[in-house]
Amino acid sequence: MLVVAAPAPAQAPQPGLAIETEAFVLCIDNEARVREAMAMLIGGWGCRVAAAASQVDALDMIARAGRLPDLILADLHLDAGPDGLEVVAALRRHWGRSVSAALVTADRDPTLRARARSQGVELLHKPVKPAALRALLRMRKPANLTA
């Protein structure tokens, strides 16, 4: 008996796992050095980055950009006012879209993961590993919608 194996078809690229190049990321952190570091890291991957200190800054930057971010990275502890999860929720309400988001924090409160998960927000603990951040960018749902 002769068995002939057919060549396996090439796998098609995975949608949504595409390169993070050209992704638009909104980073919200009250510390200028952290914003600069995140912008440098993510920008080095070919992404566009808007780095905001607050919800008001974020709304202004996104309005000027003319499009929604593909991903929001928000620090939990911002200056006076709402925390990062509250800011993500407010931005989503304002835009009428559930933009992908991750909370970035050094806070190890055991209730935080459940709180973030209930809002559909990923949780990344500081110090953030570049590989974890890059994986998050690959898995995001592209917004591709104008603001």
Backbone as a chain_set.jsonl record, in Angstrom:
{"seq": "MLVVAAPAPAQAPQPGLAIETEAFVLCIDNEARVREAMAMLIGGWGCRVAAAASQVDALDMIARAGRLPDLILADLHLDAGPDGLEVVAALRRHWGRSVSAALVTADRDPTLRARARSQGVELLHKPVKPAALRALLRMRKPANLTA", "coords": {"N": [[0.844, -1.169, 0.0], [0.574, 2.153, -0.891], [1.154, 5.26, 0.537], [0.452, 8.574, 0.234], [1.389, 11.714, 1.281], [-0.241, 14.731, 1.501], [0.85, 18.089, 1.002], [0.817, 20.26, 3.78], [-1.443, 22.952, 4.109], [-0.467, 26.396, 4.043], [-0.614, 28.331, 6.988], [-3.024, 30.796, 7.536], [-2.614, 34.27, 8.369], [-3.294, 35.26, 11.722], [-6.152, 37.053, 12.556], [-6.345, 39.998, 14.536], [-4.215, 39.2, 16.044], [-2.323, 40.503, 14.927], [0.486, 42.505, 14.054], [1.482, 44.962, 16.356], [2.116, 47.335, 15.326], [1.351, 50.605, 14.389], [-0.828, 50.634, 16.051], [-2.9, 52.482, 18.266], [-2.29, 53.805, 21.295], [-3.432, 54.792, 24.428], [-2.005, 56.149, 27.192], [-2.411, 56.618, 30.586], [-1.228, 58.256, 33.27], [-0.223, 59.729, 36.312], [2.383, 60.413, 36.775], [5.007, 62.008, 35.222], [7.464, 60.888, 34.382], [6.876, 58.173, 34.168], [4.92, 58.215, 32.16], [6.509, 59.146, 30.021], [8.365, 57.03, 29.798], [6.693, 54.846, 29.142], [5.644, 55.781, 26.72], [7.965, 55.876, 25.192], [8.753, 53.153, 25.153], [6.467, 51.809, 24.006], [6.092, 53.321, 21.71], [8.463, 52.706, 20.444], [7.869, 50.279, 19.372], [6.489, 50.872, 17.173], [3.998, 51.915, 17.549], [1.43, 54.433, 17.829], [1.282, 56.826, 20.386], [-0.52, 58.345, 22.971], [0.03, 60.211, 25.74], [-1.31, 60.851, 28.751], [-2.033, 62.836, 31.659], [-4.334, 62.842, 33.09], [-7.939, 62.268, 33.155], [-9.197, 64.396, 31.849], [-7.077, 65.412, 30.275], [-6.729, 63.146, 28.676], [-9.169, 62.977, 27.236], [-8.971, 65.334, 25.753], [-6.634, 64.859, 24.208], [-7.41, 62.619, 22.697], [-9.55, 63.652, 21.274], [-8.176, 65.521, 19.692], [-6.61, 63.739, 18.232], [-8.466, 62.493, 16.676], [-9.423, 59.945, 16.534], [-10.344, 56.896, 18.208], [-8.528, 55.264, 20.857], [-6.761, 52.139, 20.47], [-6.131, 50.752, 22.652], [-6.267, 51.314, 26.13], [-4.1, 52.204, 28.655], [-4.051, 52.475, 31.985], [-2.975, 53.928, 34.991], [-3.6, 52.881, 38.324], [-3.599, 54.519, 40.655], [-4.163, 57.711, 40.462], [-3.719, 61.311, 40.491], [-5.594, 63.471, 42.703], [-9.053, 62.759, 42.552], [-10.909, 60.565, 40.34], [-10.018, 57.028, 40.309], [-7.866, 54.921, 38.247], [-9.483, 52.809, 37.164], [-12.012, 53.926, 37.327], [-11.666, 56.084, 35.608], [-11.236, 54.771, 33.143], [-13.774, 53.586, 32.843], [-15.353, 55.925, 32.66], [-14.324, 57.089, 30.308], [-15.009, 55.146, 28.418], [-17.815, 55.313, 28.601], [-18.172, 57.947, 27.706], [-17.249, 57.784, 25.042], [-18.918, 55.854, 24.11], [-18.15, 53.286, 23.544], [-16.616, 50.125, 24.172], [-13.629, 50.224, 24.688], [-10.592, 48.396, 24.55], [-8.762, 47.791, 27.54], [-6.275, 48.181, 30.119], [-5.305, 47.987, 33.467], [-2.691, 49.409, 35.2], [-0.623, 48.827, 37.831], [1.041, 48.979, 41.041], [-0.179, 48.14, 43.203], [-1.221, 45.568, 45.255], [-3.648, 44.696, 46.151], [-5.926, 42.198, 46.955], [-8.576, 42.242, 46.049], [-8.6, 43.704, 43.797], [-8.118, 42.512, 41.269], [-10.54, 41.151, 40.754], [-12.281, 43.319, 40.709], [-11.294, 44.746, 38.48], [-11.642, 42.796, 36.474], [-14.436, 42.548, 36.481], [-15.12, 44.791, 35.117], [-14.161, 44.364, 32.654], [-11.453, 44.833, 32.258], [-8.012, 44.376, 31.877], [-5.359, 43.367, 34.132], [-2.252, 44.567, 35.004], [0.66, 44.214, 36.791], [3.003, 46.44, 38.274], [6.555, 46.196, 38.382], [5.939, 46.547, 34.943], [6.271, 44.003, 32.62], [7.845, 44.133, 29.51], [7.245, 42.097, 27.605], [4.762, 41.123, 28.451], [3.181, 43.351, 28.097], [3.4, 43.722, 25.357], [2.167, 41.383, 24.447], [-0.41, 41.91, 25.294], [-1.035, 44.051, 23.63], [-1.124, 42.72, 21.197], [-3.382, 41.176, 21.505], [-5.488, 42.892, 21.72], [-8.664, 44.405, 20.899], [-9.076, 45.972, 17.921], [-9.91, 49.406, 17.712], [-10.441, 51.189, 15.561], [-12.241, 53.224, 14.977], [-13.618, 56.43, 14.579], [-13.298, 59.189, 16.8]], "CA": [[0.0, 0.0, 0.0], [1.337, 3.391, -1.025], [0.498, 6.393, 1.19], [1.035, 9.842, -0.201], [0.964, 12.804, 2.158], [-0.421, 16.027, 0.827], [1.482, 19.151, 1.767], [-0.092, 21.006, 4.658], [-1.622, 24.326, 3.633], [0.133, 27.439, 4.89], [-1.599, 28.925, 7.887], [-3.332, 32.205, 7.297], [-2.315, 35.091, 9.533], [-4.362, 35.355, 12.709], [-6.65, 38.405, 12.733], [-6.318, 40.422, 15.93], [-2.901, 38.92, 16.595], [-1.439, 41.205, 14.008], [1.501, 43.371, 14.615], [0.962, 46.105, 17.08], [2.508, 48.532, 14.601], [0.265, 51.52, 14.054], [-1.862, 50.662, 17.073], [-2.949, 53.759, 18.97], [-2.375, 53.478, 22.712], [-3.592, 55.903, 25.364], [-1.423, 55.869, 28.51], [-2.82, 57.61, 31.575], [-0.449, 58.126, 34.503], [0.021, 61.055, 36.865], [3.824, 60.66, 36.857], [5.562, 62.343, 33.905], [8.518, 59.93, 34.007], [6.232, 56.917, 33.761], [4.322, 58.475, 30.837], [7.59, 59.212, 29.039], [8.933, 55.685, 29.618], [5.723, 54.021, 28.415], [5.58, 56.293, 25.351], [9.19, 55.469, 24.505], [8.697, 51.708, 24.953], [5.405, 51.444, 23.072], [6.411, 54.0, 20.453], [9.552, 51.954, 19.829], [7.283, 49.13, 18.672], [5.789, 51.388, 16.009], [2.655, 52.363, 17.903], [1.18, 55.83, 18.183], [1.006, 56.891, 21.82], [-0.958, 59.589, 23.606], [0.331, 60.058, 27.165], [-2.113, 61.84, 29.467], [-1.895, 62.854, 33.117], [-5.656, 62.784, 33.72], [-9.06, 62.004, 32.274], [-9.392, 65.592, 31.031], [-6.009, 65.381, 29.266], [-6.988, 62.027, 27.767], [-10.254, 63.365, 26.336], [-8.446, 66.357, 24.844], [-5.699, 64.227, 23.267], [-8.139, 61.732, 21.787], [-10.31, 64.533, 20.378], [-7.221, 66.058, 18.713], [-6.141, 62.64, 17.374], [-9.534, 62.192, 15.729], [-9.777, 58.52, 16.543], [-10.278, 56.258, 19.517], [-7.352, 54.403, 21.031], [-6.969, 50.695, 20.389], [-5.884, 50.246, 23.996], [-6.033, 52.285, 27.205], [-3.302, 51.747, 29.795], [-4.292, 53.46, 33.032], [-2.463, 53.682, 36.328], [-4.691, 52.851, 39.288], [-3.56, 55.665, 41.555], [-3.934, 58.988, 39.798], [-3.851, 62.405, 41.458], [-6.95, 63.667, 43.229], [-10.121, 62.463, 41.604], [-11.199, 59.145, 40.146], [-8.861, 56.154, 40.08], [-7.722, 54.479, 36.87], [-10.644, 52.031, 36.708], [-13.121, 54.866, 37.148], [-11.362, 56.859, 34.406], [-11.517, 53.895, 31.996], [-15.234, 53.482, 32.723], [-15.864, 57.222, 32.203], [-13.944, 57.256, 28.905], [-15.845, 54.241, 27.628], [-19.163, 55.907, 28.541], [-18.087, 59.15, 26.874], [-17.09, 57.383, 23.647], [-19.952, 54.896, 23.723], [-17.45, 52.092, 23.049], [-15.842, 49.395, 25.174], [-12.248, 50.162, 24.219], [-9.736, 47.511, 25.342], [-8.057, 48.548, 28.574], [-5.521, 47.472, 31.154], [-4.951, 48.753, 34.643], [-1.285, 49.197, 35.526], [-0.507, 49.221, 39.233], [1.898, 48.244, 41.967], [-1.1, 47.773, 44.277], [-1.46, 44.114, 45.266], [-4.928, 44.449, 46.821], [-6.495, 40.982, 46.367], [-9.889, 42.483, 45.441], [-8.405, 44.519, 42.601], [-8.273, 41.694, 40.054], [-11.973, 40.924, 40.549], [-12.86, 44.616, 40.346], [-10.898, 45.021, 37.094], [-12.278, 41.79, 35.608], [-15.869, 42.844, 36.379], [-15.262, 45.904, 34.178], [-13.539, 43.994, 31.387], [-10.148, 45.485, 32.209], [-6.894, 43.514, 32.251], [-4.564, 43.885, 35.245], [-0.807, 44.393, 34.884], [1.348, 44.728, 37.979], [4.306, 47.097, 38.1], [7.0, 46.719, 37.094], [5.333, 45.861, 33.802], [7.232, 43.332, 31.738], [7.559, 44.471, 28.11], [6.631, 40.97, 26.889], [3.344, 41.069, 28.833], [2.538, 44.497, 27.455], [3.352, 43.441, 23.917], [1.13, 40.36, 24.26], [-1.689, 42.596, 25.454], [-1.246, 44.81, 22.397], [-1.474, 41.775, 20.121], [-4.698, 40.593, 21.752], [-6.499, 43.934, 21.817], [-9.651, 44.538, 19.827], [-8.846, 47.277, 17.309], [-11.026, 50.341, 17.774], [-10.661, 51.601, 14.179], [-13.428, 54.08, 14.895], [-13.279, 57.811, 14.858], [-13.825, 59.673, 18.08]], "C": [[0.886, 1.226, 0.0], [0.543, 4.518, -0.392], [1.221, 7.654, 0.767], [0.495, 10.935, 0.707], [0.862, 14.085, 1.354], [0.261, 17.102, 1.66], [0.441, 19.916, 2.591], [-0.22, 22.434, 4.135], [-0.979, 25.317, 4.6], [-0.959, 28.047, 5.754], [-1.788, 30.395, 7.556], [-2.984, 33.003, 8.541], [-3.535, 35.206, 10.441], [-4.874, 36.795, 12.811], [-6.642, 38.77, 14.207], [-4.99, 40.131, 16.594], [-1.849, 39.613, 15.74], [-0.439, 42.035, 14.786], [0.849, 44.545, 15.319], [1.357, 47.417, 16.43], [1.268, 49.32, 14.219], [-0.895, 51.462, 15.032], [-1.775, 52.017, 17.777], [-3.232, 53.465, 20.437], [-2.476, 54.759, 23.529], [-3.042, 55.467, 26.717], [-1.835, 56.988, 29.464], [-2.071, 57.326, 32.865], [-0.147, 59.527, 35.009], [1.509, 61.389, 36.959], [4.41, 60.837, 35.453], [6.618, 61.329, 33.46], [7.939, 58.605, 33.54], [5.599, 57.086, 32.384], [5.391, 58.477, 29.751], [8.169, 57.825, 28.756], [7.984, 54.791, 28.822], [5.638, 54.464, 26.952], [6.803, 55.854, 24.557], [9.158, 53.972, 24.182], [7.692, 51.344, 23.855], [5.634, 52.091, 21.701], [7.524, 53.304, 19.703], [9.078, 50.723, 19.088], [6.5, 49.576, 17.442], [4.37, 51.84, 16.283], [2.605, 53.879, 18.043], [0.786, 55.841, 19.646], [0.543, 58.287, 22.199], [-0.759, 59.361, 25.094], [-0.329, 61.196, 27.929], [-1.912, 61.711, 30.972], [-3.231, 62.651, 33.823], [-6.721, 62.443, 32.679], [-9.291, 63.184, 31.333], [-8.345, 65.655, 29.922], [-6.287, 64.308, 28.216], [-8.083, 62.393, 26.766], [-9.782, 64.381, 25.303], [-7.538, 65.734, 23.786], [-6.417, 63.353, 22.241], [-8.976, 62.56, 20.805], [-9.389, 65.1, 19.295], [-6.731, 64.984, 17.749], [-7.199, 62.271, 16.335], [-9.885, 60.732, 15.611], [-9.653, 57.978, 17.953], [-9.0, 55.446, 19.633], [-7.745, 52.939, 20.831], [-6.849, 50.066, 21.771], [-5.677, 51.416, 24.936], [-5.201, 51.588, 28.26], [-3.446, 52.815, 30.868], [-3.685, 53.015, 34.353], [-3.648, 53.687, 37.286], [-4.738, 54.136, 40.093], [-3.158, 56.925, 40.8], [-4.012, 60.077, 40.867], [-5.31, 62.531, 41.856], [-8.008, 63.432, 42.164], [-10.301, 60.971, 41.459], [-9.928, 58.323, 39.955], [-8.886, 55.674, 38.628], [-8.9, 53.682, 36.338], [-11.841, 52.936, 36.462], [-12.918, 55.713, 35.894], [-11.648, 56.026, 33.158], [-13.024, 53.805, 31.773], [-15.833, 54.786, 32.178], [-15.538, 57.458, 30.728], [-14.804, 56.373, 28.008], [-17.267, 54.794, 27.492], [-19.172, 57.105, 27.586], [-18.038, 58.791, 25.391], [-18.186, 56.441, 23.172], [-19.38, 53.611, 23.153], [-16.691, 51.438, 24.198], [-14.427, 49.174, 24.639], [-11.449, 49.229, 25.13], [-8.926, 48.334, 26.34], [-7.32, 47.616, 29.523], [-5.196, 48.452, 32.264], [-3.52, 48.395, 35.007], [-1.082, 49.7, 36.944], [0.516, 48.384, 39.991], [1.066, 47.731, 43.142], [-1.413, 46.281, 44.18], [-2.751, 43.754, 46.011], [-5.595, 43.238, 46.168], [-7.865, 41.187, 45.715], [-9.78, 43.211, 44.099], [-8.619, 43.732, 41.311], [-9.755, 41.469, 39.751], [-12.668, 42.218, 40.118], [-12.552, 44.949, 38.882], [-11.629, 44.068, 36.145], [-13.763, 42.092, 35.42], [-16.141, 43.98, 35.392], [-14.623, 45.601, 32.818], [-12.196, 44.662, 31.169], [-9.085, 44.482, 32.653], [-6.144, 44.16, 33.418], [-3.1, 43.537, 35.017], [-0.16, 45.004, 36.112], [2.695, 45.336, 37.603], [5.345, 46.298, 38.861], [6.44, 45.87, 35.959], [6.432, 45.269, 32.933], [6.878, 43.677, 30.296], [6.871, 43.337, 27.348], [5.139, 40.867, 27.211], [2.573, 42.193, 28.158], [2.386, 44.263, 25.951], [2.283, 42.391, 23.611], [-0.259, 40.986, 24.372], [-2.024, 43.405, 24.196], [-1.675, 43.9, 21.254], [-2.897, 41.259, 20.274], [-5.821, 41.627, 21.776], [-7.479, 43.861, 20.656], [-9.419, 45.907, 19.198], [-10.093, 48.146, 17.356], [-11.425, 50.759, 16.363], [-11.929, 52.428, 13.99], [-12.987, 55.506, 15.195], [-13.938, 58.245, 16.152], [-14.981, 60.616, 17.841]], "O": [[1.827, 1.331, 0.786], [-0.62, 4.723, -0.739], [2.435, 7.782, 0.922], [-0.717, 11.065, 0.879], [1.779, 14.458, 0.623], [0.251, 17.036, 2.889], [-0.671, 20.173, 2.13], [0.776, 23.053, 3.761], [-0.953, 25.1, 5.812], [-2.086, 28.251, 5.303], [-0.828, 31.131, 7.327], [-3.048, 32.477, 9.652], [-4.671, 35.244, 9.968], [-4.089, 37.688, 13.129], [-6.913, 37.914, 15.049], [-4.662, 40.747, 17.608], [-0.654, 39.333, 15.833], [-0.534, 42.22, 15.999], [-0.201, 45.04, 14.91], [0.988, 48.489, 16.909], [0.266, 48.757, 13.78], [-1.872, 52.189, 14.851], [-0.702, 52.615, 17.866], [-4.291, 52.939, 20.779], [-1.697, 55.693, 23.338], [-3.552, 54.524, 27.321], [-1.627, 58.167, 29.174], [-2.258, 56.277, 33.481], [0.155, 60.42, 34.217], [1.86, 62.544, 37.201], [4.324, 59.943, 34.611], [6.659, 60.953, 32.289], [8.464, 57.987, 32.613], [5.724, 56.206, 31.532], [5.206, 57.883, 28.689], [8.432, 57.485, 27.603], [8.417, 54.063, 27.929], [5.569, 53.629, 26.051], [6.691, 55.502, 23.383], [9.496, 53.568, 23.07], [8.034, 50.653, 22.895], [5.393, 51.472, 20.665], [7.542, 53.301, 18.472], [9.808, 50.178, 18.261], [5.912, 48.748, 16.746], [3.616, 52.121, 15.351], [3.613, 54.522, 18.339], [0.043, 54.971, 20.102], [1.142, 59.285, 21.796], [-1.317, 58.418, 25.656], [0.045, 62.359, 27.775], [-1.655, 60.624, 31.489], [-3.266, 62.327, 35.01], [-6.437, 62.343, 31.486], [-9.552, 62.987, 30.146], [-8.676, 65.919, 28.766], [-6.104, 64.533, 27.02], [-7.933, 62.143, 25.57], [-10.143, 64.303, 24.129], [-7.658, 66.046, 22.601], [-6.068, 63.352, 21.06], [-9.093, 62.201, 19.633], [-9.765, 65.158, 18.124], [-6.464, 65.273, 16.582], [-6.872, 61.795, 15.248], [-10.578, 60.33, 14.676], [-8.941, 58.537, 18.787], [-8.451, 54.994, 18.628], [-8.904, 52.559, 21.001], [-7.39, 48.991, 22.03], [-5.001, 52.388, 24.597], [-5.555, 50.499, 28.714], [-3.005, 53.948, 30.673], [-3.857, 51.873, 34.779], [-4.607, 54.43, 37.074], [-5.788, 54.77, 40.205], [-1.98, 57.168, 40.536], [-4.336, 59.793, 42.02], [-6.158, 61.771, 41.387], [-7.863, 63.858, 41.018], [-9.905, 60.197, 42.331], [-8.902, 58.834, 39.506], [-9.811, 55.984, 37.877], [-9.285, 53.854, 35.182], [-12.594, 52.74, 35.508], [-13.881, 56.027, 35.194], [-12.247, 56.532, 32.208], [-13.495, 53.932, 30.643], [-16.723, 54.75, 31.328], [-16.373, 57.966, 29.981], [-15.269, 56.813, 26.957], [-17.854, 54.754, 26.411], [-20.076, 57.248, 26.763], [-18.71, 59.422, 24.576], [-18.366, 56.248, 21.97], [-20.037, 52.923, 22.372], [-16.185, 52.122, 25.088], [-14.078, 48.08, 24.197], [-11.612, 49.267, 26.35], [-8.463, 49.431, 26.026], [-7.678, 46.453, 29.706], [-4.855, 49.607, 32.013], [-3.174, 47.217, 35.109], [-1.338, 50.869, 37.233], [0.81, 47.245, 39.631], [1.562, 46.973, 43.975], [-1.825, 45.799, 43.125], [-2.914, 42.615, 46.45], [-5.812, 43.24, 44.956], [-8.272, 40.364, 44.895], [-10.759, 43.315, 43.36], [-9.234, 44.234, 40.369], [-10.172, 41.587, 38.599], [-13.545, 42.197, 39.255], [-13.432, 45.381, 38.137], [-12.173, 44.498, 35.128], [-14.296, 41.913, 34.325], [-17.257, 44.117, 34.889], [-14.553, 46.468, 31.947], [-11.839, 45.015, 30.045], [-9.238, 43.82, 33.679], [-6.28, 45.359, 33.661], [-2.745, 42.37, 34.856], [-0.399, 46.167, 36.438], [3.418, 44.828, 36.747], [5.025, 45.757, 39.92], [6.465, 44.64, 36.01], [7.392, 45.946, 32.563], [5.723, 43.529, 29.897], [5.996, 43.6, 26.522], [4.339, 40.555, 26.329], [1.444, 42.001, 27.705], [1.351, 44.578, 25.364], [1.571, 42.508, 22.614], [-1.171, 40.626, 23.627], [-3.175, 43.43, 23.759], [-2.508, 44.284, 20.434], [-3.549, 40.937, 19.281], [-6.993, 41.258, 21.845], [-7.174, 43.334, 19.587], [-9.555, 46.919, 19.886], [-11.197, 47.68, 17.074], [-12.6, 50.695, 16.002], [-12.599, 52.334, 12.961], [-12.073, 55.73, 15.988], [-14.989, 57.737, 16.542], [-15.563, 61.133, 18.795]]}, "num_chains": 1, "name": "protein.A"}
